[in-house]
Amino acid sequence: MKIVMDSDCLVKLTKAGAKEDVINGMAVFIPALVKKETVDEAKKQGYEDAVIIEGNIDKKGLRVVKDQGKSIPAIPSSKGEKEVMSLYMEGGYDAIASDDRRFLKKLDALRIPYLTPAACILYLFKSGKVQKKKASKLLDALKPYISNEEYIIARFYVEEKS
């Protein structure tokens, strides 16, 4: 699976220690603005996650792609959302990964496929890239960063699919 990931999703997966598994199980692309937010600006503010994300970029686990300025549907969006959507609209991607509820509603209205951080882990589990025990551990680590409802549904899916 080839996805475009936004800052919110990337940071949550990093904090939960799940990003490595996700980037090993999927082709993850980020626009330059996501790199700027999660690495350049975050490093200036002293966030440890920034160094980890930068290492993934250096090792090509996360691929930074320059936005070609593809036109996107006229909906109110932040600069970051516009860049993520523009990159997705260039084609060749299966989905957008985000955990911004407002952004997900826009994607849903436009019928653009998306994954949340928990859904990324479920994809790894369903595709056999991580086993049940690992998926459960990753979801538990992600729990503080996602809604309780999303966590319960994801855990239920993992438990029922064994």
Secondary structure by P-SEA (a helix, b strand, c coil): ccccccaaaaaaaaaacaaaaaaaaccccccaaaaaaacaaaaaaccaaaaaaaaaaaaccbbbbcccccccccccccaaaaaaaaaaacccccccccccaaaaaaaaaaccccccaaaaaaaaaaaccccaaaaaaaaaaacccccaaaaaaaaaaaaaac
